[in-house]
Amino acid sequence: MTRKAKILTVSLSLFVIAAAGIAYALLYHFRVIPHGKYDAEKFGIETYKSKTDKDGDGIDDQTDILLSVKAYLDTKPRYKSAYYENGGWPDDGYGVCTDVVARGLLGAGYDLQELIDADRRENPRRYQADEKPDRMIDFRRVRNQLPYFQGSATVLTTDTSKIEEWQGGDIVVWQGHVGVISEHRNYKGVPFVYHHGSPKQTEYEEDILETFGEILGHFRVS
């Protein structure tokens, strides 16, 4: 083989390797390739448990929120945004991102419908002043959940590199979207998120904390 041919072969090999690397990175980023899930113990992180048990069921609130989120998502709700006049809660097998949070909290004894309605009336300046309170829908809007948690929950870091400060059962808010932190983590220790954001979504637990967008808030209720 001539020197020119060797150089061409090496160049072609490097190109193929680089292209394969880029393809893998893109497939991983867009979650075509499944992301490995790891427990907190792998990273030496102690799982947080709260000292409160609001509904008195023998399960601490942080764990209860997480278990309730998973129980709700096990029903495989389909995605649709709608107004429910009869009680406010979706009762037809549909839901949106805010329902993941609301159902998780309800299962632990926190009725977000009642809590946000009361807070909107007591602290109207936290919320959009051009909207009149509507108990049937306010608790299912991200723009209301965010100020409620800012004023009523423990505010935590939005820095995803501080992996030990993110715990399953925490709440994360982006612009127009909200989710609950999973007990599982990716290979870097960054947690997955339980969320419901699209009719096209095939998995409710996804590795999106670093990639979904700017994080507006990270909260712990318990």
C-alpha positions in Angstrom: 0.0 0.0 0.0 1.4 3.4 -1.0 1.9 6.2 1.6 -1.0 8.1 0.0 -3.3 5.2 0.2 -2.4 4.7 3.9 -3.1 8.3 4.7 -6.5 8.0 2.9 -7.4 4.8 4.8 -6.5 6.4 8.2 -8.4 9.6 7.3 -11.4 7.5 6.3 -11.2 5.5 9.5 -11.1 8.6 11.6 -14.0 10.1 9.7 -16.1 6.9 10.3 -15.2 6.9 14.0 -16.1 10.6 14.3 -19.4 10.2 12.4 -20.3 7.2 14.6 -19.5 9.2 17.7 -21.7 12.1 16.6 -24.5 9.8 15.6 -24.4 8.0 19.0 -24.4 11.4 20.8 -27.4 12.6 18.8 -29.3 9.3 19.3 -28.5 9.5 23.0 -29.5 13.1 23.3 -32.8 12.5 21.7 -33.3 9.4 23.8 -33.5 7.0 20.9 -30.8 5.1 22.7 -32.2 4.3 26.2 -30.4 6.1 29.1 -29.1 3.9 31.8 -30.7 4.3 35.2 -28.8 4.2 38.5 -29.7 4.5 42.1 -28.5 7.4 44.4 -26.3 4.9 46.3 -24.0 4.5 43.3 -23.0 8.1 43.7 -22.8 8.0 47.5 -25.9 10.1 47.8 -28.2 9.4 50.8 -31.9 9.3 49.9 -33.7 12.1 51.6 -36.7 11.3 53.9 -38.8 14.1 55.4 -39.7 14.2 59.1 -43.4 14.9 58.3 -46.2 12.5 57.4 -49.1 14.8 56.6 -51.7 12.1 55.8 -50.6 9.9 58.7 -50.2 6.8 56.6 -46.8 5.8 58.0 -44.9 7.0 55.0 -42.8 10.2 55.1 -44.1 12.9 52.8 -41.1 13.0 50.4 -41.4 9.2 49.8 -45.2 9.5 49.7 -45.1 12.2 47.0 -42.8 10.0 44.9 -44.9 6.9 45.3 -48.1 8.8 44.5 -46.6 10.2 41.3 -45.6 6.8 40.2 -49.1 5.4 41.0 -50.7 8.1 39.0 -48.5 7.6 36.0 -49.0 3.9 36.1 -52.6 4.7 35.0 -51.0 5.9 31.8 -52.9 9.2 31.4 -53.2 10.5 27.9 -52.2 14.1 27.2 -54.9 16.8 26.8 -55.4 20.2 28.3 -59.0 20.7 29.3 -61.2 22.5 31.8 -63.2 20.3 34.2 -66.2 22.0 35.7 -67.2 19.1 37.9 -64.6 19.4 40.6 -61.6 20.6 38.6 -59.7 17.3 38.6 -59.5 15.4 35.3 -61.7 12.3 35.5 -61.5 11.0 31.9 -58.0 9.4 31.7 -56.4 12.6 30.4 -54.0 15.0 32.1 -51.1 17.5 31.7 -47.8 18.2 33.4 -49.3 19.9 36.4 -51.5 16.9 37.2 -48.4 14.9 37.8 -47.4 17.3 40.6 -51.0 17.8 41.9 -51.7 14.0 42.1 -48.3 13.4 43.7 -49.0 15.9 46.4 -52.6 14.8 46.9 -51.5 11.3 47.6 -49.3 12.6 50.4 -52.1 14.7 51.9 -51.5 18.1 50.2 -54.6 19.3 48.2 -53.0 21.7 45.8 -56.4 22.8 44.5 -57.3 24.1 48.0 -53.8 25.4 48.8 -53.4 27.4 45.6 -56.9 28.8 45.8 -56.4 30.0 49.4 -52.9 31.4 48.6 -54.2 33.3 45.5 -56.8 35.0 47.6 -54.5 35.7 50.5 -51.5 36.8 48.5 -52.8 38.0 45.1 -49.6 39.9 44.3 -47.7 36.6 43.8 -50.0 35.8 40.9 -51.0 37.4 37.6 -53.1 40.3 38.6 -55.2 40.3 35.4 -56.7 36.9 36.2 -59.6 36.3 38.6 -59.2 33.3 40.8 -60.8 30.2 39.4 -60.6 27.2 41.8 -61.5 24.7 39.0 -58.3 25.4 37.0 -55.8 27.6 38.9 -54.0 24.6 40.5 -53.4 23.0 37.1 -51.5 26.0 35.6 -47.7 26.2 35.8 -47.9 29.9 36.1 -49.8 29.4 39.4 -47.8 26.4 40.7 -44.5 28.3 40.4 -45.4 31.3 42.6 -47.2 29.0 45.1 -44.1 26.9 45.6 -41.8 30.0 45.6 -43.8 31.3 48.6 -44.8 28.0 50.4 -42.2 25.4 49.7 -38.4 25.1 50.4 -36.5 26.7 47.6 -33.5 24.7 46.4 -30.7 24.9 43.9 -31.3 25.0 40.1 -27.7 23.9 39.5 -27.9 20.4 38.1 -24.2 19.7 38.8 -25.0 19.7 42.5 -26.5 16.2 42.1 -26.7 15.5 45.9 -29.2 18.4 46.3 -31.7 16.8 43.9 -33.9 14.2 45.5 -36.8 12.0 44.3 -40.1 13.7 45.1 -38.7 17.3 44.6 -40.5 19.5 42.1 -38.8 21.2 39.1 -40.3 24.0 37.1 -39.4 25.2 33.6 -41.1 27.9 31.5 -44.5 26.4 30.9 -43.7 22.9 32.2 -43.3 21.1 35.5 -42.3 17.7 36.7 -41.3 15.6 39.8 -37.7 14.4 40.3 -37.2 10.7 40.0 -35.3 8.4 42.3 -33.2 7.3 39.3 -30.2 9.0 37.9 -28.1 9.0 34.7 -24.5 8.0 34.4 -23.4 11.4 35.8 -25.7 11.2 38.8 -28.2 13.8 37.4 -31.7 12.6 38.2 -34.4 11.6 35.7 -37.8 13.5 35.8 -41.4 12.2 36.0 -43.4 14.4 33.7 -46.2 14.5 31.1 -45.6 17.1 28.4 -46.9 15.9 25.0 -49.4 13.5 23.3 -46.3 12.1 21.5 -44.5 11.2 24.8 -43.9 7.5 25.1 -42.2 7.4 28.5 -43.2 9.3 31.7 -39.8 9.1 33.3 -37.1 10.7 31.2 -33.5 12.1 31.4 -34.4 15.7 30.7 -33.3 17.8 33.7 -30.2 19.2 31.9 -31.7 19.5 28.5 -35.3 20.6 28.7 -34.5 24.3 29.1 -33.8 26.9 31.8 -34.9 25.7 35.2 -37.0 28.4 36.9 -37.4 26.6 40.2 -36.6 23.6 42.3 -38.7 23.0 45.4 -39.3 20.5 48.2 -42.7 20.5 49.9 -42.0 18.2 52.8 
